[in-house]
Amino acid sequence: MRLFYDHQVFSLQNAGGAARYHYELIRHIQRIRGVSIEVVIGLNSSVYGFQQLHTSHTRVHEQRSGMRPGLLRYLANEVLTGLLAASMGKFDVYHPTLYRAMPSVRRRRVVVTNHDCAHERFPAFFRNPELVVKNKRKLYARADAIICVSNSSKRDLLQFYDVNPERVFVIHHGFSPLSSSPDDAGPNLRASSAYILYVGFRGTYKNFDMLLRAYSTSPVRHDYQLVTVGGGPFSRSELDAIEKLGVADRVKNIQSASDDSLASIYQSASLFVYPSLHEGFGFPPLEAMSVGCPVLVSSAASLPEVCGDAACYFDPTDEHELGQALECSLNANQTQSMKQRRFEHVLQYDWSEAAFQTFNIYSLVSGVDTNNGH
């Protein structure tokens, strides 16, 4: 079976949930007998180890570059992918890494993944959401199968798009444990006081501003700092809000962290909080659970499905409830039985299983049987 994966998500991000998803799928599907893979990611500075994927039956066309992720890199790689794909013949399955199928890729079948419907639910938070929705509608209409990363993602898909439910399949992500070094306790946190942790992009539907307000009025601010990791430096508006709320000396921002540092930061946190209004899946809560960190997450969208009974929950539209939940979770989440539950919960998310199920979808739509056992 010949498979093709394009540049799209890797042109727009060096790291992130969608990029990690496709990298892990490729890494695990290449182990299946009878599979031949072409991956064209072009100019990139991805954090993922594509250089290690080269084998006799997996070819990765890439060039490390200092060009920033974004439209310029996307356009350059669009040209490169078009030229390469046109010379590669026909593929059994083409799995676009975002919401556009490149016409130069000759394929028998198209399989696409719906990660979430954030643009559809929160158009005011995005630039040109109509274009994203238009591209998704066109791609989903022609797709032979649509993979959703959660049941919540599937419900959203069927709400916003007129697609045949028989072509829609739910396959949960796997989970990639963070590497951890005992000598790396995280940037400037060795001597810090106890802290509550937030990880990732902070804008729009991620709802960080509500966490900031709830924290500023909660008694926990006296005993616990609020530490944010990733998502870049605080914006001017965030700095103004932090100053106005009177917590400038209690809120700390770490712009980026290696996996080693991030694992240690999670492990040392008293509580990880994820207040997002919408997630198709959500990796950070599982990252926190995997090193034993207590977890408090929004009750919205996929998060109860993904986190199960290994987390505490709150209504992400109720600032008062979040403030109370911060206090409650710092106690209820700390028991040894709850810690063990978190460790065990993460084990159900396996990339080998996700890749095997995805390959079964490829086989189903293409009619190509490689006679592989699990």
SULURDA-V390338 format. One record per backbone hydrogen bond with DSSP energy under -1.0 kcal/mol. CO is the residue of the C=O (numbers start at 0). NH is the residue of the N-H. E is the energy in kcal/mol with one decimal. If there is no record, write none. Layout:
co: (CO	CO)
nh: (NH	NH)
e: (E	E)
This chain:
co: (0	1	1	2	3	4	6	7	8	10	13	15	16	17	18	19	20	21	22	23	24	25	27	28	31	35	36	37	38	41	43	47	48	49	56	57	58	60	60	62	69	70	71	72	73	74	75	76	77	78	79	80	81	83	84	90	92	93	101	105	108	109	109	111	113	116	117	121	122	127	128	129	130	131	132	133	134	135	136	138	144	145	146	147	149	150	151	152	153	154	155	156	160	163	164	166	168	180	185	193	194	195	196	197	201	202	203	204	206	207	208	209	210	211	212	217	218	219	224	225	226	227	228	234	235	236	237	238	239	240	241	242	246	246	249	251	253	254	257	258	259	260	261	262	263	270	271	273	278	282	283	284	285	287	287	288	293	294	295	296	299	301	302	303	306	311	313	314	317	318	319	320	321	322	323	324	325	327	327	328	330	334	335	336	337	338	339	340	341	344	345	349	350	351	352	353	354	355	356	357	358	359	360	361	362)
nh: (35	91	92	37	94	39	10	11	12	69	46	19	20	21	22	23	24	25	26	27	28	29	30	31	34	2	58	4	60	62	64	49	51	52	36	54	38	40	41	43	73	74	75	76	77	78	79	80	81	82	83	84	85	86	87	107	3	110	104	90	93	143	144	146	148	120	121	124	125	131	132	133	134	135	136	137	138	139	140	142	111	168	113	170	153	154	155	156	157	158	159	160	162	166	167	145	147	183	188	224	269	226	272	228	207	205	206	276	210	211	212	213	214	215	216	220	221	223	195	251	197	253	199	238	239	240	241	242	243	244	246	245	249	250	225	227	229	231	261	262	263	264	265	266	267	196	295	297	301	286	287	288	289	290	292	291	271	311	273	313	302	305	306	307	309	296	298	317	321	322	323	324	325	326	327	328	329	330	331	332	333	338	339	340	341	342	343	344	345	347	348	353	354	355	356	357	358	359	360	361	362	363	364	365	366)
e: (-2.9	-1.2	-1.9	-2.3	-2.5	-2.2	-1.5	-1.1	-1.3	-2.0	-2.3	-2.8	-2.3	-1.9	-2.2	-2.8	-2.2	-2.4	-2.5	-2.0	-3.1	-1.9	-1.1	-2.0	-1.2	-2.9	-2.6	-2.2	-3.5	-2.5	-2.5	-2.0	-1.3	-1.8	-2.9	-2.1	-2.8	-1.8	-2.2	-2.0	-2.3	-2.7	-2.2	-2.4	-1.9	-1.7	-1.9	-3.0	-2.2	-2.2	-2.3	-3.2	-1.6	-1.3	-1.5	-2.3	-1.8	-2.1	-1.5	-2.5	-2.3	-2.6	-1.1	-3.0	-1.2	-2.2	-2.9	-1.8	-1.5	-1.2	-2.5	-2.4	-2.4	-2.4	-2.7	-2.1	-2.5	-3.2	-1.5	-1.4	-2.0	-2.6	-3.1	-2.7	-1.7	-2.4	-2.1	-2.3	-2.5	-1.4	-2.3	-2.2	-1.5	-2.4	-1.5	-3.0	-3.3	-1.8	-1.2	-2.7	-2.7	-3.1	-2.8	-2.2	-1.1	-2.1	-1.7	-3.2	-1.3	-2.5	-1.9	-2.8	-2.7	-2.0	-1.1	-1.7	-1.7	-2.5	-3.3	-2.7	-2.5	-3.3	-3.1	-2.6	-2.4	-2.2	-2.7	-2.2	-2.6	-2.5	-2.0	-1.1	-2.0	-1.1	-2.6	-2.8	-2.5	-1.1	-3.1	-2.6	-1.6	-2.5	-2.7	-2.2	-1.9	-3.3	-2.8	-2.3	-1.5	-2.0	-2.5	-2.5	-2.3	-1.2	-2.2	-2.1	-2.6	-2.2	-2.4	-1.2	-1.6	-2.5	-3.0	-1.7	-1.9	-3.0	-2.1	-1.9	-1.9	-2.1	-2.1	-2.5	-2.2	-1.2	-2.4	-3.0	-1.4	-1.3	-3.0	-1.8	-1.3	-2.0	-2.3	-2.0	-1.9	-2.0	-2.4	-2.3	-1.7	-1.3	-1.9	-2.2	-2.7	-2.2	-2.5	-2.1	-2.8	-1.9	-1.4	-2.1	-2.6	-2.3	-2.4	-2.2	-2.1)
